[in-house]
Amino acid sequence: MARYTEAACRQCRREKLKLFLKGDRCYSDKCAFERRGYAPGQHGQARVRKVSDYAIQLREKQKVKRMYGMLEGQFRNYFFHAERIKGVTGESLLRLLECRLDNVIYRLGLANSRNQARQLVRHNHFLVNGKKVNIPSFQIRVNDVIAVKEKSRAVAAITDSLQAAVRRGVPGWLEMDQANFKGTVKALPDREAITMPIQEQLVVELYSK
């Protein structure tokens, strides 16, 4: 599967927002966004120009897409899926993104970033309801139990993440049992549970043109 392989910090600087793509580093003074909060490239500090409505919508879509670590085709498919779900399309889109296995693992504190969570899932470190799942986009449902495999509980990336997870906390729709290396989905996330500054209606407007 194609993936973004360039410097992650460039994406935060381009969106003028911390996307927390590099885990614990984003909380330290080594964060590139803290040192250079302007867009990358030689024109990054140029005079601010008036932007069109389309440009505002595009930037919002790019921000959400980069936040969850997806390329355009996959993100567009999530939007079309959300359109077919009864309810508000924007909220359905965010719920689908939040319920990805890699995102849930990140939210539980079992990985420092979504990118790291994706890699750990690919390497078969997790079980969902007792069964091995190595697909990062696997959709998690209510009452699903995500656990670290017995042989993987000593993996440094996982143990280090659990220690650092206290800073982020675990959202209310999830429940984490650190002692047993497992988490439970208590409910599907509602809009209030997604605290990142996202204006999903702009994404809907962009794709609805």
N, C-alpha and C positions, 0 to 999 in steps of 0.2 A: 504493500500500500504506500502511495506517495505521502510524504510528510515534509514539513518545514524543517530545514537543516541549518539555517543561518542563525546569527546571534539573536537570542531570545530578547535581550534587553532593548534591541532596536524596536521591537514591536510595542513595548511599553512607552518608549519615548515617542513613537509615531502617534500613538493614541492619547498621549498626554495623561496617562493614568497607569498606576501600578496594577499590572495584571497578575502578579505573583506567579510568574512562570518558572522561577528558579528556586522555589521553596524557601529555605531558611535564609538564604543570601538576601532575599528581598526585604528582610526585617533588619538587616545590618547596614552599617555605613558604607559597605562595599557595593551597595545597589547602585547601578549606573543611572537609574532614574533620579536618585537623590542628588547625584553629582552633576548630571546634565539633563534637566527636565524639559528640554526642547527637542524638536523633531530631529532625526539623524540626517546626515548629509550636509553639503556645503551651504545649502539654503535653509538649514534648520532654524536659524535665528533671524531669518529675514522678516521684513515687516508683515504683520498680519493682514491678510486680504479678506475682503468680503466673500463669504461662501454661499453657494446656492442651497436650496432645500435638498436637492439631490445629493450634494456633497455631504450634508449633515447626516442624511439617511445612510449613505454609503459608509461613512466613518463609524456610525453606530453598529452597522452590520459587521464591519471588519473587527471592531472591538470585541463583540460577542464571540465571533468565530475564532479569534485568536485566544480569547480567554479560555475556551474549551478545547483548544488545540486541534482544530479541524481545517481542512481545505474546502474550497468553494463547493465542489460537487456534493460532498457528504453533508455539508451544512444546508444546502438547498433542499436536499432530500428530507432532512428533518423538518424544514418549513412546510413542505408539501404534505408530510405526514401530519403535522400539527393542524393544517387546514382541514383535514378530514375528521378531526376529533371534535366532538360536540363541546362548545364552550368558546372562550376567548382565545383566538389563535395565538397571540403573543404569549399568554400565560401557558398555553399548552406546549409551545415551543420550548420555553424555559424549563418546564417540568420534564420534558423528554431529555433535555440536555443534562439536567441535574440527576436523572435516574440512570444515566450511563454507569456501568460498573466502575470504570476508572475514576469518574468523578466521586462516586460514593466512597470508594477506598480513600481518596484524597480527603473528603469531608470527615471521614472517621479518624483521620490522623495516621493511617497506615502507610502513607507516602507523603513526601514533602511537597510534591507538585503533581499536577495531573499527568505531566509527561513521565515522571517517575512511576506513577501508578500504572500508566499504560504499559510501560516496560515490564513491571513486576507481574502484571496480569499475563502478558505474552509469555513470560517465563514460568508459568504454571505454579505460582506461589499461593493461589487462593482457591477456596471452595465456596460455592453458593448452594446452600441447603445440602451440604455434604457431598456435592458433585463438583468435579474439576471444571472450571470455566476459564478459558484463555482468550476470550473475545472482549476487548475493552469496551465495545459499544453495546454489550449485552444489557438489556433493560431490566432493572431491578424492580420488584413489586413489593407491596405491603406484606410484612411478616417474613420476608426473605432474610436469611442469616448468612452473612459474609464472614468467613473465617480464614485465618492464615493456616496453611498446611502445617502439620506437626514438624516436618523436616525443615520448614522454612522459618520457624520462629527465631532462629539464631541469625538470620540474615541481617547484616549491619544496617542496610537501608531501612528496614522495617523497624528495628529496635530504636534506631536514632530518631526516626519520624515520630514514634510514640512518645519519646521524651520531649520532643519539640512541640507536640500537638497541644500542649496545655495553653500555649500562647493563642492559638486560633480558636480553640473550643470546638465542640461538636454541636451542630444544629439540632433544634428540638425535634425534628422529624426522624432523627436517628438516635440509637442508643449504643454506646460503646462499652464493652467489657474488656478492659485492657489486660486484666489478669489472665483471661482465656483467649486473648488475641482474636476476638470476634465482635461483630456489630450486628444490630438488628434494625430493619426498616420498620419503624412504628407507624408511619403514615406517608402518603405522597406529599412532597413539599408544596405549600401554597405560596402565593406571590410574596407575602410578607417574610417568608423564610429565606428568600434570596436577597441578600443584603448588598451585593455589588451594585454600583450605580449603572443600571441598565435601563434604557428606554426602549422596550421591546416593540412598542407601537411604530417606531421609526423603521424597524426592520420589516414589519408587516407592510407598511406603506411602500417601502422600496420594492419588495417582491410582488406587490399587487399592481404595479404599473403595467 
